[in-house]
């Protein structure tokens, strides 16, 4: 019986608004066997864009959008380390593939490394206060859509898919969701994969946004 090969290290590009931060985070991540840090000018497609910003500006989004456009239909997962985003900034980040948000205040290098590894393994992290922030933005957008006569179609979800999404929105990981709903972790992963695939979503955070948008939260 042949042994399965070890998983490929996640390809990560570090983008920061100052060279000191970028070099420091890069130096920390290159010691991680599960990560392959690429230079920002590489022609290789990154799996994860680790973006660190003191202030979330249009320039920050423009850099991320550049990699998304070059991704050939497989956009990188965005890990954003910054101060609290506005509702519109958070919504824009979700559309660009946000997989995890880490508050910059008091964050440590080990925290960043842990989040990058979790996202590389399919995880996601959106602090609970930001779920409310996202809800505010989507409600505002929904009101605008109603005024302009727009009605976005939604894909029906099963009861168990809805239950899993509610757990995701509460910040629970796969193991915690499995315990709460009395499923196996494999079943939870399968349900999440089905939602993301059928609804044409990017990742777990995008799935939470979808659930909010369709009135499930």
N, C-alpha and C positions, 0 to 999 in steps of 0.2 A: 504494500500500500504506500503510495507516494505521500510525502508530507506536503501540506500546503505552504506556499511561500509566505514570508512575513509581509504585512501590509506595507505599501509604499509610504515613505514619509510625506506628510502634507506639505505641499509647496506654498510657502508664505511670502508675501511681499509686505514689508513694513513701510508705511507712509506716515511721516510726522511733519509738523510745521516748523520744527527746528532740528538741525543736524545732530545736536548733542543727544536729544531724546531718541532720534532714529538710530544712531550708532549704539547707544546704550542698550536699547531693547533688542536690537539685532545681535549684539554681543552675547546677550543672555540666551536668546533663542537658539543660536548656533550650537550650543552645548546640549540641546535636546535631541535625542536620537529620533524622535517622532516627527521632527520638523526639518524641512529643507528650506532655508531662507534664500530667496532669490533677490537679485538686485532689481531696483525699480525699472531699469531699462531693459530687462530681459525679454527675450522673444517667447519664452516658455509661458504657458497659461497657468496662472496661480490658482490654487484651490481656495486660498483665504487671503483677503486683503485686511491687514491689521492697520487701521487708520487711527492715529493719535493726534488730537487737536485740542489746543487751549480754547479755541472758539470755533464753532461750526459755521463755516462761511461757504459762499458759492464756490470759492476756489477749492475747498476741501471736496465738495461734491463733484466738481469738474474733474478732479484727478481720479475719483472712483469711477465716474461715468466713462472715462477713457478706457479703463480696463474692461468694463462691462461691454462696451461696444466691440472690443477686440476678442471677446470670449467665444465667438462662434456658437452661440446658443447655449453655452454652459457657463453662465456668469459665476465669478468667484463669490464665496460667502464673505460677507462683510462683518468684521469685528470692529466696533467703534468704541474708542476710549476718549471720553470728552466730558465736559460739564453738561448739566441737564439740558437736553434739546427742547426746543419749542415743539408744539404739536405738529406743525407743518414740517419742521425739520425731521422729526421722527417718522412721519408718514413718507417723506421722500427717501429716507434711509431704508425703510422697509421695501419700497419699490426697487431699490438698488441691490437688494439681497441681504439686508441686515439679518445676521444670525445671532449676534450677541452685542449687548451694550454694557460697558463697564464704566461706572462713574470715575472720572479722573482723580477726584479729590481723595487723597490718601491711598491711592492704588499702589500696589507693590509689583515688582517684576515677576515674582512668583505667581501673583494673581493673574497677570496677563498670560503667562505661560500656561496656567491651568485652563483658562478659558479657551485659548487657542487649541489646546489638545482636546478639550471637550467638543468644540465645534468640528474639529477634524474627524471625530468619531460620530458625527451626526447630531450632536447636542445643540441646544440653543439656550440663550439666557436673556430674558427681558425683565428687569426689576419691576415689581408689582406697581409702584407709582407710575411707571411709564406706560403700563397697560391703560391706566386711567387717562394719561396724556394722549395715547393713541385713540382711545374711545372718544375723547373730546373732538379730535380732529376729524374722525370719520363721521361723527354725528353732524358736525358743521358742514362737511362735504355732502352728506346725505340730504341735508336741508337745501343746499344749493342745487343739487341734482333734481330735487322735487320741483323747485321753482322753475328750472329750465326745461322741465318735462322729461328729463332723463330717468330711465328706470333700468338699472343694471340687473341683468338676469343672474340668478344664482343657481348653483347646483345643489339639489337636495342632499341632505346628510342623514345617515341613519342615527338612531338613538345612541348607539354606542360610540359612533364617531363624534357626535355632539358632546357626549360625556367626556371623552378623551380631550377634546379641544378645550373644554372648560377647565380641566385639570392643568393643561398646558398654560392657559392664561393665568392660572393661579401660581405659576412658577415652579410646578412640580416636575421632577425629572422622570425618566422612563420607569425606574424602579419604584418610585413613590406612586406613580399613576397605577402601576400594576397592582400594588398593595391596596390602594384605595378602591379600585374597581374589581378586585379579585380576578385579574387576568394574569397571564404570564407576561414577562417582559417581551418575549417574542411576539405575542399577540398585539401588545401595545405598539411596538415598532411597525408591525404589519398594518395596523389601522392608520397610523400616522402616514405611512408611505402611500396607502391607498388614497387618503385625502389629498395629499400633495400632488400625486400623479393625476387623479381624476379632475381635480379643480385647477390644474395647471399652475400650481403655486411653487415658490422657490425653496422654501424651507419651513421650519416650525414656527418661526416668528411671523412669516407671511401667512401661515395658516391661522394663527391667532388673530391677525388683522382681518382675515377673511371672515372669521367667526363673528367678530365685532361688527363688521360691515353688514352682515346678514342677520343681525339682531339676536345672536345666540348668547351674548354676554350682557 
